Amino acid sequence: MTMTVLHTIGPNGGHTLPKGTRPSKPVRWDVSVWLTLPSGEKTIHAMTVPSALMFDLVPAVNERVSELIAEVGDQVIGAGWLAHGRGAPKRKRKR
């Protein structure tokens, strides 16, 4: 079970595009956040969400993105993030 979630944040709100199989249990998510400044500079931040379902992931990461935008000074013209989560491997059955 591997899932990738792409979330873009624009002036009218955000858009989430999930790809893959949604994990049924909370998993660790590796998240890459990008912010685009008016000068064209793109800054990238990496973080990890230790244990969350996909539905819990979106609000948690968006809260952190809002904090990053406030640190920059609300001069961000574009933002988004990409999260990748992989469930635990299935156990092999004994025969």
CYANA upper distance limits for C-alpha pairs under 8 A (distance plus 0.5 A):
  1 MET  CA     20 GLY  CA      8.07
  1 MET  CA     21 THR  CA      6.05
  1 MET  CA     22 ARG  CA      7.46
  1 MET  CA     23 PRO  CA      6.53
  1 MET  CA     86 ARG  CA      6.34
  1 MET  CA     87 GLY  CA      5.73
  1 MET  CA     88 ALA  CA      8.20
  1 MET  CA     89 PRO  CA      8.43
  2 THR  CA     20 GLY  CA      6.45
  2 THR  CA     21 THR  CA      6.37
  2 THR  CA     22 ARG  CA      7.77
  2 THR  CA     23 PRO  CA      7.82
  2 THR  CA     84 HIS  CA      8.07
  2 THR  CA     85 GLY  CA      6.43
  2 THR  CA     86 ARG  CA      4.92
  2 THR  CA     87 GLY  CA      6.84
  3 MET  CA     18 PRO  CA      7.68
  3 MET  CA     19 LYS  CA      6.24
  3 MET  CA     20 GLY  CA      4.99
  3 MET  CA     21 THR  CA      6.00
  3 MET  CA     22 ARG  CA      6.45
  3 MET  CA     23 PRO  CA      7.90
  3 MET  CA     84 HIS  CA      6.42
  3 MET  CA     85 GLY  CA      5.92
  3 MET  CA     86 ARG  CA      6.87
  4 THR  CA     18 PRO  CA      6.44
  4 THR  CA     19 LYS  CA      5.73
  4 THR  CA     20 GLY  CA      6.90
  4 THR  CA     82 LEU  CA      7.62
  4 THR  CA     83 ALA  CA      6.14
  4 THR  CA     84 HIS  CA      5.02
  4 THR  CA     85 GLY  CA      6.96
  5 VAL  CA     16 THR  CA      7.41
  5 VAL  CA     17 LEU  CA      6.31
  5 VAL  CA     18 PRO  CA      4.92
  5 VAL  CA     19 LYS  CA      6.74
  5 VAL  CA     82 LEU  CA      6.19
  5 VAL  CA     83 ALA  CA      5.61
  5 VAL  CA     84 HIS  CA      7.00
  6 LEU  CA     16 THR  CA      6.28
  6 LEU  CA     17 LEU  CA      5.60
  6 LEU  CA     18 PRO  CA      6.80
  6 LEU  CA     80 GLY  CA      8.13
  6 LEU  CA     81 TRP  CA      6.53
  6 LEU  CA     82 LEU  CA      5.09
  6 LEU  CA     83 ALA  CA      7.09
  7 HIS  CA     14 GLY  CA      7.20
  7 HIS  CA     15 HIS  CA      6.05
  7 HIS  CA     16 THR  CA      4.86
  7 HIS  CA     17 LEU  CA      6.73
  7 HIS  CA     80 GLY  CA      5.97
  7 HIS  CA     81 TRP  CA      5.84
  7 HIS  CA     82 LEU  CA      6.87
  8 THR  CA     14 GLY  CA      6.00
  8 THR  CA     15 HIS  CA      5.91
  8 THR  CA     16 THR  CA      7.18
  8 THR  CA     79 ALA  CA      6.77
  8 THR  CA     80 GLY  CA      4.65
  8 THR  CA     81 TRP  CA      7.01
  9 ILE  CA     13 GLY  CA      6.34
  9 ILE  CA     14 GLY  CA      4.74
  9 ILE  CA     15 HIS  CA      7.11
  9 ILE  CA     78 GLY  CA      7.17
  9 ILE  CA     79 ALA  CA      5.79
  9 ILE  CA     80 GLY  CA      5.79
 10 GLY  CA     14 GLY  CA      6.34
 10 GLY  CA     78 GLY  CA      6.80
 10 GLY  CA     79 ALA  CA      7.62
 22 ARG  CA     54 MET  CA      7.73
 23 PRO  CA     27 VAL  CA      7.83
 23 PRO  CA     53 LEU  CA      7.67
 23 PRO  CA     54 MET  CA      8.29
 23 PRO  CA     86 ARG  CA      8.06
 23 PRO  CA     87 GLY  CA      6.56
 24 SER  CA     53 LEU  CA      8.07
 25 LYS  CA     52 ALA  CA      8.50
 25 LYS  CA     53 LEU  CA      7.12
 25 LYS  CA     87 GLY  CA      8.17
 26 PRO  CA     51 SER  CA      5.66
 26 PRO  CA     52 ALA  CA      4.98
 26 PRO  CA     53 LEU  CA      5.20
 27 VAL  CA     50 PRO  CA      7.56
 27 VAL  CA     51 SER  CA      5.35
 27 VAL  CA     52 ALA  CA      6.10
 27 VAL  CA     53 LEU  CA      7.15
 27 VAL  CA     85 GLY  CA      6.90
 27 VAL  CA     86 ARG  CA      7.22
 27 VAL  CA     87 GLY  CA      6.44
 28 ARG  CA     48 THR  CA      7.63
 28 ARG  CA     49 VAL  CA      6.33
 28 ARG  CA     50 PRO  CA      5.10
 28 ARG  CA     51 SER  CA      5.33
 28 ARG  CA     52 ALA  CA      7.18
 28 ARG  CA     85 GLY  CA      6.44
 28 ARG  CA     86 ARG  CA      7.77
 29 TRP  CA     48 THR  CA      6.21
 29 TRP  CA     49 VAL  CA      5.59
 29 TRP  CA     50 PRO  CA      6.95
 29 TRP  CA     51 SER  CA      7.74
 29 TRP  CA     52 ALA  CA      8.02
 29 TRP  CA     83 ALA  CA      6.54
 29 TRP  CA     84 HIS  CA      5.97
 29 TRP  CA     85 GLY  CA      5.04
 29 TRP  CA     86 ARG  CA      8.10
 30 ASP  CA     46 ALA  CA      8.10
 30 ASP  CA     47 MET  CA      6.78
 30 ASP  CA     48 THR  CA      5.21
 30 ASP  CA     49 VAL  CA      7.08
 30 ASP  CA     83 ALA  CA      5.99
 30 ASP  CA     84 HIS  CA      5.83
 30 ASP  CA     85 GLY  CA      7.03
 31 VAL  CA     46 ALA  CA      6.28
 31 VAL  CA     47 MET  CA      5.76
 31 VAL  CA     48 THR  CA      6.25
 31 VAL  CA     49 VAL  CA      7.89
 31 VAL  CA     81 TRP  CA      7.25
 31 VAL  CA     82 LEU  CA      6.12
 31 VAL  CA     83 ALA  CA      4.73
 31 VAL  CA     84 HIS  CA      7.03
 32 SER  CA     44 ILE  CA      7.31
 32 SER  CA     45 HIS  CA      6.31
 32 SER  CA     46 ALA  CA      5.05
 32 SER  CA     47 MET  CA      6.99
 32 SER  CA     81 TRP  CA      5.99
 32 SER  CA     82 LEU  CA      5.77
 32 SER  CA     83 ALA  CA      6.91
 33 VAL  CA     44 ILE  CA      6.08
 33 VAL  CA     45 HIS  CA      5.55
 33 VAL  CA     46 ALA  CA      6.65
 33 VAL  CA     47 MET  CA      8.46
 33 VAL  CA     65 VAL  CA      7.83
 33 VAL  CA     79 ALA  CA      8.02
 33 VAL  CA     80 GLY  CA      6.42
 33 VAL  CA     81 TRP  CA      4.73
 33 VAL  CA     82 LEU  CA      7.08
 34 TRP  CA     42 LYS  CA      7.17
 34 TRP  CA     43 THR  CA      6.11
 34 TRP  CA     44 ILE  CA      4.92
 34 TRP  CA     45 HIS  CA      6.83
 34 TRP  CA     79 ALA  CA      6.09
 34 TRP  CA     80 GLY  CA      6.07
 34 TRP  CA     81 TRP  CA      6.55
 35 LEU  CA     42 LYS  CA      6.16
 35 LEU  CA     43 THR  CA      5.80
 35 LEU  CA     44 ILE  CA      7.03
 35 LEU  CA     69 ILE  CA      8.26
 35 LEU  CA     76 VAL  CA      6.89
 35 LEU  CA     77 ILE  CA      8.27
 35 LEU  CA     78 GLY  CA      6.42
 35 LEU  CA     79 ALA  CA      4.95
 35 LEU  CA     80 GLY  CA      7.32
 36 THR  CA     40 GLY  CA      6.80
 36 THR  CA     41 GLU  CA      6.38
 36 THR  CA     42 LYS  CA      5.02
 36 THR  CA     43 THR  CA      7.05
 36 THR  CA     76 VAL  CA      6.18
 36 THR  CA     77 ILE  CA      6.24
 36 THR  CA     78 GLY  CA      5.43
 36 THR  CA     79 ALA  CA      6.58
 37 LEU  CA     41 GLU  CA      5.87
 37 LEU  CA     42 LYS  CA      6.83
 37 LEU  CA     75 GLN  CA      6.75
 37 LEU  CA     76 VAL  CA      5.26
 37 LEU  CA     77 ILE  CA      6.18
 37 LEU  CA     78 GLY  CA      7.69
 38 PRO  CA     75 GLN  CA      7.32
 38 PRO  CA     76 VAL  CA      7.12
 38 PRO  CA     77 ILE  CA      6.52
 49 VAL  CA     57 LEU  CA      8.14
 52 ALA  CA     56 ASP  CA      6.31
 52 ALA  CA     57 LEU  CA      6.43
 53 LEU  CA     57 LEU  CA      6.61
 54 MET  CA     58 VAL  CA      7.25
 55 PHE  CA     59 PRO  CA      8.21
 56 ASP  CA     60 ALA  CA      6.92
 57 LEU  CA     61 VAL  CA      6.57
 58 VAL  CA     62 ASN  CA      6.53
 59 PRO  CA     63 GLU  CA      6.60
 60 ALA  CA     64 ARG  CA      7.13
 61 VAL  CA     65 VAL  CA      6.67
 62 ASN  CA     66 SER  CA      6.66
 63 GLU  CA     67 GLU  CA      6.99
 64 ARG  CA     68 LEU  CA      6.83
 65 VAL  CA     69 ILE  CA      6.67
 66 SER  CA     70 ALA  CA      6.71
 67 GLU  CA     71 GLU  CA      6.78
 68 LEU  CA     72 VAL  CA      6.95
 69 ILE  CA     73 GLY  CA      6.89
 69 ILE  CA     74 ASP  CA      5.97
 69 ILE  CA     75 GLN  CA      8.03
 69 ILE  CA     76 VAL  CA      7.04
 70 ALA  CA     74 ASP  CA      5.93
 72 VAL  CA     76 VAL  CA      7.97
